[in-house]
Amino acid sequence: MNLSTYYTPTKIVFGKGAEEQVGALIREQGCRKVLLHYGGGSARRSGLLDRVERSLEEAGVAYVSLGGVVPNPRLSLVYEGIRLARNEQVDLILAVGGGSVIDSAKAIGYGAVTEGDVWDYYTGARKPEACLPIGAVLTIAAAGSEMSNSSVITKEEGGLKRGCNNDLCRPAFAVMNPELTLTLPAYQTACGCADILMHTMERYFNHGDNLELTDGISEALMRTVLRNALVLKDHPENYRARAEIMWASSLSHNGLTGFGTDGGDWATHKMEHELSGMFDVAHGAGLTAIWGSWARYVCQNRLDRFMHFALRAMQVGPGEGMEQTALRGIQATEDFFRSIGLPTSLSELGISPTDEQLEQMAESCIQAVGGRPLGTVKPLTAQDVAAIYRMAR
């Protein structure tokens, strides 16, 4: 077992009507004025913003609003939010939306109380020293940002998508009502399920020792997502399945499924960040488009782990030896992605990067980790990353 720390300070309020508790939760934090941060018009049209605002007003909490967050949240809006938060002297950022909104709120939280360019935290030039408290009203089960220490932002200039991981940004509370996800489009639901799976898979595929209990939790979580994603494909109104997926979203990315490990691989996520930075694709779909190619490229370095994944998570029958079983598990995973309408190649994703673009993304991938090899299952050079991108075409 690796030396590990498990830190999950987020208070969860889960269930129908949970958003009506927002005002009281903010008062518990001792906060008086919040920046209400959200995405597009759906939060207003659905009545959710009205309910949140009413809860704030009933609790005597003042607020200012900033909408406009888009998938792969933009640095320019973060800058706008920082200016607004400082000018209005807010003492909490309340994100109403999915992972993109929460990630944007975290970036604003960093920038509102520290000097210098907040982008420095995302390039690794500096580490955050403070962050305004963050609260979340979750509307999309996917990124797990409602309980994680992670925030990912896209800088429009250069199409750079970078992440910052720091416990300072972990939300103080998260309000989770599965009813709020009932009207999500099928593709968005599927992308969310893929992202949830990948957050645990990135931790599961590592190159160290693993705790039996952590493995068991991880495998159960993955099976739960696999099963309920298929339920939601045919019955999108199923509240129980929505609740299972929403809770899996939080547990998959709050550190639980990586406890006691070396932290996991994360190469697929890093490679996808380059894809969505350059082509602005949906994160979950970008992950499924390249994961199978990554898995086949690296599996020889950890056949035992891929075999366990095949047998315990994907529940395939054993093949004639470890390698065949591992490959069956990879194939079963891609079959699952296709079954819920997600791509397993770049062409299915709808993009056709040139050789020059593949090389550019591969080099940028390595630069984003300080020039070091990428991943732990098989440490990847820029040449390796480019080869995986080519396999994924």
C-alpha positions as CSV (number, residue, x, y, z in Angstrom):
1,M,0.0,0.0,0.0
2,N,1.2,3.5,-0.9
3,L,1.3,6.3,1.6
4,S,-2.2,7.9,1.1
5,T,-4.3,10.8,2.4
6,Y,-8.1,10.8,2.1
7,Y,-9.7,14.2,2.5
8,T,-13.3,14.8,1.6
9,P,-14.7,17.9,3.4
10,T,-17.7,18.3,1.2
11,K,-21.1,18.1,2.9
12,I,-23.6,16.3,0.7
13,V,-27.4,17.0,0.7
14,F,-28.9,14.3,-1.6
15,G,-32.4,13.7,-2.8
16,K,-35.6,15.3,-4.2
17,G,-36.0,19.0,-3.5
18,A,-32.4,19.2,-2.1
19,E,-31.9,22.5,-3.9
20,E,-34.2,24.2,-1.4
21,Q,-31.5,23.8,1.3
22,V,-29.0,26.1,-0.5
23,G,-29.7,29.2,1.5
24,A,-29.4,27.4,4.8
25,L,-26.2,25.7,3.7
26,I,-24.6,29.1,2.8
27,R,-25.6,30.6,6.2
28,E,-23.9,27.6,7.8
29,Q,-20.7,28.8,6.1
30,G,-21.1,32.3,7.7
31,C,-21.3,33.8,4.2
32,R,-23.5,36.9,3.4
33,K,-23.0,37.5,-0.4
34,V,-22.5,35.0,-3.1
35,L,-21.6,34.9,-6.8
36,L,-24.3,32.7,-8.4
37,H,-22.5,31.1,-11.4
38,Y,-24.3,29.0,-14.0
39,G,-24.3,28.0,-17.7
40,G,-26.9,28.6,-20.3
41,G,-30.6,29.3,-20.3
42,S,-31.8,25.9,-19.3
43,A,-31.2,26.5,-15.6
44,R,-33.5,29.5,-15.9
45,R,-36.1,27.9,-18.1
46,S,-36.3,24.8,-15.9
47,G,-37.1,27.0,-12.9
48,L,-34.0,25.8,-11.0
49,L,-32.4,29.2,-10.8
50,D,-35.7,30.7,-9.5
51,R,-35.8,28.1,-6.7
52,V,-32.2,28.7,-5.8
53,E,-32.6,32.4,-5.7
54,R,-35.8,32.1,-3.6
55,S,-33.8,29.9,-1.1
56,L,-31.1,32.6,-1.0
57,E,-33.5,35.4,-0.4
58,E,-35.4,33.5,2.3
59,A,-32.1,32.9,4.1
60,G,-31.1,36.6,3.8
61,V,-28.2,35.9,1.5
62,A,-27.4,38.6,-1.1
63,Y,-26.2,37.5,-4.5
64,V,-24.9,38.6,-7.9
65,S,-25.1,36.4,-11.0
66,L,-22.8,35.4,-13.8
67,G,-24.0,33.0,-16.5
68,G,-22.5,31.8,-19.8
69,V,-20.4,28.8,-18.8
70,V,-20.0,26.4,-21.7
71,P,-18.5,22.9,-22.0
72,N,-14.7,23.1,-21.7
73,P,-15.1,26.3,-19.6
74,R,-13.3,29.3,-20.9
75,L,-10.6,31.4,-19.2
76,S,-12.1,34.6,-20.4
77,L,-15.3,34.1,-18.4
78,V,-13.2,33.1,-15.4
79,Y,-11.5,36.5,-15.7
80,E,-14.9,38.2,-15.8
81,G,-16.0,36.3,-12.8
82,I,-12.9,37.3,-10.8
83,R,-13.5,41.0,-11.5
84,L,-17.1,40.6,-10.5
85,A,-16.4,38.7,-7.3
86,R,-13.8,41.3,-6.2
87,N,-15.9,44.3,-7.1
88,E,-19.0,42.9,-5.3
89,Q,-16.9,41.5,-2.4
90,V,-18.6,38.1,-2.5
91,D,-17.6,35.5,0.1
92,L,-18.7,32.3,-1.6
93,I,-19.1,31.1,-5.2
94,L,-22.2,29.1,-5.8
95,A,-22.1,26.9,-9.0
96,V,-25.4,25.8,-10.4
97,G,-24.7,23.3,-13.2
98,G,-22.4,20.5,-14.1
99,G,-18.7,20.0,-14.0
100,S,-17.9,22.9,-16.3
101,V,-19.7,25.4,-14.1
102,I,-18.1,24.0,-10.9
103,D,-14.7,24.0,-12.5
104,S,-15.2,27.6,-13.6
105,A,-16.4,28.6,-10.1
106,K,-13.3,27.0,-8.6
107,A,-11.0,29.1,-10.9
108,I,-12.9,32.2,-10.0
109,G,-12.5,31.3,-6.3
110,Y,-8.8,31.0,-6.7
111,G,-8.4,34.3,-8.7
112,A,-10.7,36.4,-6.5
113,V,-8.5,36.1,-3.4
114,T,-5.0,35.8,-4.9
115,E,-2.7,38.1,-6.8
116,G,-1.4,37.5,-10.3
117,D,-2.8,35.6,-13.2
118,V,-5.0,32.7,-12.2
119,W,-3.9,30.8,-15.4
120,D,-0.5,30.3,-13.7
121,Y,-2.2,27.8,-11.4
122,Y,-3.3,25.7,-14.5
123,T,0.1,25.8,-16.1
124,G,1.9,24.8,-12.9
125,A,3.9,28.0,-12.7
126,R,2.4,28.7,-9.3
127,K,0.4,26.8,-6.7
128,P,-2.8,28.2,-5.2
129,E,-2.6,29.6,-1.7
130,A,-6.2,30.5,-1.1
131,C,-9.7,30.0,-2.6
132,L,-13.1,31.4,-1.8
133,P,-15.5,28.8,-0.5
134,I,-17.3,26.9,-3.2
135,G,-20.9,25.5,-3.1
136,A,-22.5,23.4,-5.9
137,V,-26.0,22.6,-7.0
138,L,-25.3,19.7,-9.4
139,T,-27.4,19.3,-12.6
140,I,-25.2,16.8,-14.5
141,A,-23.7,13.6,-13.2
142,A,-20.3,13.3,-14.9
143,A,-17.2,15.2,-13.9
144,G,-17.4,14.6,-10.1
145,S,-16.2,18.2,-9.5
146,E,-18.7,18.6,-6.8
147,M,-16.5,16.6,-4.4
148,S,-13.1,16.7,-6.1
149,N,-10.0,18.8,-5.8
150,S,-9.8,19.3,-9.6
151,S,-10.6,22.1,-11.9
152,V,-10.0,22.1,-15.7
153,I,-10.1,25.3,-17.7
154,T,-9.6,26.1,-21.4
155,K,-7.6,29.1,-22.6
156,E,-9.0,30.2,-25.9
157,E,-5.7,31.5,-27.2
158,G,-3.8,28.4,-28.4
159,G,-6.7,26.1,-27.5
160,L,-5.0,25.0,-24.2
161,K,-6.9,22.9,-21.8
162,R,-5.2,22.5,-18.4
163,G,-6.1,21.3,-14.9
164,C,-5.3,22.4,-11.4
165,N,-5.6,20.0,-8.5
166,N,-5.6,21.5,-5.0
167,D,-7.7,20.7,-1.9
168,L,-8.4,24.4,-1.4
169,C,-11.0,24.2,-4.1
170,R,-13.0,21.3,-2.7
171,P,-16.6,22.4,-2.4
172,A,-17.8,23.1,1.1
173,F,-21.2,21.6,0.2
174,A,-22.9,20.0,-2.8
175,V,-26.6,19.8,-3.3
176,M,-27.6,16.7,-5.4
177,N,-31.1,16.1,-6.6
178,P,-31.2,13.4,-9.3
179,E,-34.5,14.8,-10.6
180,L,-32.5,17.7,-12.0
181,T,-30.9,15.3,-14.5
182,L,-34.1,13.7,-15.8
183,T,-34.4,15.9,-18.9
184,L,-30.7,15.6,-20.0
185,P,-30.3,14.6,-23.6
186,A,-29.3,10.9,-24.2
187,Y,-25.9,11.8,-25.6
188,Q,-25.1,14.1,-22.6
189,T,-26.1,11.4,-20.2
190,A,-23.9,8.8,-22.0
191,C,-20.9,11.2,-22.0
192,G,-21.4,11.7,-18.3
193,C,-21.5,8.0,-17.6
194,A,-18.3,7.5,-19.6
195,D,-16.5,10.3,-17.6
196,I,-17.6,8.7,-14.4
197,L,-16.2,5.3,-15.5
198,M,-13.0,6.8,-16.6
199,H,-12.3,8.6,-13.3
200,T,-12.2,5.2,-11.6
201,M,-10.5,3.4,-14.5
202,E,-7.7,6.0,-14.6
203,R,-7.1,5.2,-10.9
204,Y,-7.6,1.4,-11.3
205,F,-5.0,1.1,-14.1
206,N,-1.8,1.8,-12.1
207,H,1.6,0.3,-11.6
208,G,1.8,-0.4,-7.9
209,D,0.2,-2.5,-5.2
210,N,-3.5,-2.2,-4.6
211,L,-5.8,-2.7,-1.6
212,E,-8.4,-5.4,-1.9
213,L,-11.1,-3.1,-0.4
214,T,-10.3,-0.2,-2.8
215,D,-10.4,-2.6,-5.7
216,G,-13.7,-4.0,-4.6
217,I,-15.2,-0.5,-4.2
218,S,-13.9,0.5,-7.7
219,E,-15.2,-2.6,-9.4
220,A,-18.6,-2.3,-7.8
221,L,-18.8,1.4,-8.8
222,M,-17.9,0.5,-12.4
223,R,-20.5,-2.3,-12.6
224,T,-23.1,0.1,-11.1
225,V,-22.4,2.7,-13.9
226,L,-22.3,0.0,-16.6
227,R,-25.7,-1.4,-15.5
228,N,-27.5,1.9,-14.9
229,A,-26.2,3.6,-18.1
230,L,-28.0,0.9,-20.0
231,V,-31.1,1.4,-18.0
232,L,-31.1,5.1,-18.8
233,K,-30.5,4.5,-22.5
234,D,-34.0,2.9,-22.6
235,H,-35.6,4.6,-19.6
236,P,-34.2,8.1,-19.2
237,E,-36.9,9.0,-16.7
238,N,-35.8,6.3,-14.2
239,Y,-35.1,8.2,-11.0
240,R,-33.4,5.3,-9.3
241,A,-30.9,4.9,-12.1
242,R,-30.3,8.7,-12.1
243,A,-29.6,8.6,-8.4
244,E,-27.1,5.7,-8.8
245,I,-25.3,7.5,-11.5
246,M,-25.2,10.8,-9.6
247,W,-23.7,9.2,-6.5
248,A,-21.2,7.3,-8.6
249,S,-20.1,10.6,-10.1
250,S,-19.1,12.0,-6.8
251,L,-17.5,8.8,-5.4
252,S,-15.5,8.2,-8.6
253,H,-13.6,11.4,-8.4
254,N,-13.3,12.3,-4.7
255,G,-10.3,10.1,-4.1
256,L,-12.0,7.0,-2.7
257,T,-11.3,4.7,-5.7
258,G,-7.6,5.6,-5.7
259,F,-6.9,5.3,-2.0
260,G,-3.8,3.3,-1.3
261,T,-2.6,3.3,-4.9
262,D,0.1,5.2,-6.8
263,G,-2.6,7.6,-8.0
264,G,-3.3,5.9,-11.3
265,D,-2.4,6.5,-14.9
266,W,-4.3,9.5,-16.3
267,A,-2.7,9.4,-19.8
268,T,-6.2,9.1,-21.5
269,H,-7.4,12.2,-19.7
270,K,-4.3,14.2,-20.6
271,M,-4.6,13.1,-24.3
272,E,-8.3,14.0,-24.3
273,H,-7.5,17.4,-22.9
274,E,-5.5,18.1,-26.0
275,L,-8.3,16.8,-28.2
276,S,-11.0,19.0,-26.7
277,G,-8.6,21.9,-26.4
278,M,-8.0,21.8,-30.2
279,F,-11.4,20.6,-31.4
280,D,-13.8,21.5,-28.6
281,V,-15.3,18.0,-28.4
282,A,-17.4,16.6,-25.5
283,H,-15.0,15.4,-22.8
284,G,-16.7,12.0,-22.2
285,A,-16.8,11.3,-26.0
286,G,-13.2,12.3,-26.4
287,L,-12.2,9.8,-23.7
288,T,-14.1,6.9,-25.3
289,A,-12.6,7.7,-28.7
290,I,-9.1,7.1,-27.5
291,W,-9.3,4.8,-24.5
292,G,-9.3,1.5,-26.4
293,S,-6.2,2.5,-28.4
294,W,-4.4,3.5,-25.2
295,A,-5.4,0.2,-23.5
296,R,-4.1,-2.0,-26.4
297,Y,-0.9,0.0,-26.6
298,V,0.0,-0.3,-22.9
299,C,-1.7,-3.5,-21.7
300,Q,1.3,-5.7,-22.0
301,N,2.9,-3.7,-19.2
302,R,0.1,-4.6,-16.8
303,L,-1.7,-7.7,-18.1
304,D,-2.7,-8.8,-14.6
305,R,-4.5,-5.5,-14.0
306,F,-6.3,-5.6,-17.4
307,M,-7.3,-9.2,-16.7
308,H,-8.8,-8.3,-13.3
309,F,-10.7,-5.4,-15.0
310,A,-12.1,-7.8,-17.6
311,L,-13.2,-10.4,-15.1
312,R,-14.4,-8.2,-12.2
313,A,-15.6,-5.0,-13.8
314,M,-16.6,-6.0,-17.3
315,Q,-17.5,-9.5,-16.2
316,V,-16.4,-11.3,-19.4
317,G,-15.5,-14.9,-19.5
318,P,-11.8,-15.9,-19.2
319,G,-9.8,-16.4,-22.3
320,E,-7.0,-18.8,-23.1
321,G,-4.5,-17.0,-20.8
322,M,-4.0,-13.6,-19.3
323,E,-3.5,-11.7,-22.6
324,Q,-6.6,-13.0,-24.3
325,T,-8.7,-12.2,-21.2
326,A,-7.3,-8.7,-21.0
327,L,-8.1,-8.1,-24.7
328,R,-11.6,-9.4,-24.2
329,G,-12.1,-6.8,-21.5
330,I,-10.9,-4.0,-23.7
331,Q,-13.2,-5.1,-26.5
332,A,-16.1,-5.4,-24.1
333,T,-15.5,-1.9,-22.9
334,E,-15.5,-0.5,-26.4
335,D,-18.7,-2.5,-27.1
336,F,-20.3,-0.9,-24.1
337,F,-19.3,2.6,-25.3
338,R,-20.9,1.9,-28.7
339,S,-24.0,0.5,-27.1
340,I,-24.8,3.8,-25.4
341,G,-24.0,5.8,-28.6
342,L,-20.4,6.9,-27.9
343,P,-17.5,6.9,-30.3
344,T,-14.5,4.5,-30.1
345,S,-12.3,6.3,-32.7
346,L,-11.5,9.8,-33.7
347,S,-13.4,9.4,-37.0
348,E,-16.5,8.3,-35.1
349,L,-16.0,11.4,-32.9
350,G,-16.3,13.4,-36.1
351,I,-12.8,14.8,-36.3
352,S,-9.9,14.1,-38.7
353,P,-6.7,15.5,-37.3
354,T,-3.8,15.8,-39.7
355,D,-0.4,14.2,-38.9
356,E,0.9,17.6,-38.0
357,Q,-2.0,18.2,-35.5
358,L,-1.4,14.7,-34.0
359,E,2.3,15.5,-33.5
360,Q,1.3,19.0,-32.1
361,M,-1.1,17.4,-29.6
362,A,1.4,14.8,-28.5
363,E,4.1,17.3,-27.9
364,S,1.7,19.6,-26.0
365,C,0.6,16.6,-23.9
366,I,4.2,16.0,-22.7
367,Q,4.8,19.7,-22.1
368,A,1.7,19.8,-19.9
369,V,3.3,17.4,-17.5
370,G,6.6,19.2,-17.4
371,G,8.3,17.2,-20.2
372,R,8.2,14.0,-18.2
373,P,6.8,10.7,-19.6
374,L,3.1,10.5,-19.4
375,G,1.2,7.9,-17.4
376,T,2.3,5.1,-15.1
377,V,1.1,1.8,-16.7
378,K,3.6,2.4,-19.5
379,P,5.4,5.8,-19.3
380,L,4.7,7.4,-22.7
381,T,7.0,9.7,-24.7
382,A,5.6,12.2,-27.3
383,Q,6.2,9.5,-29.9
384,D,4.1,7.0,-28.0
385,V,1.3,9.5,-27.6
386,A,1.3,10.3,-31.3
387,A,1.2,6.5,-32.0
388,I,-1.9,6.1,-29.8
389,Y,-3.6,9.1,-31.5
390,R,-2.8,7.4,-34.9
391,M,-4.2,4.1,-33.7
392,A,-7.4,5.9,-32.6
393,R,-8.1,7.3,-36.0
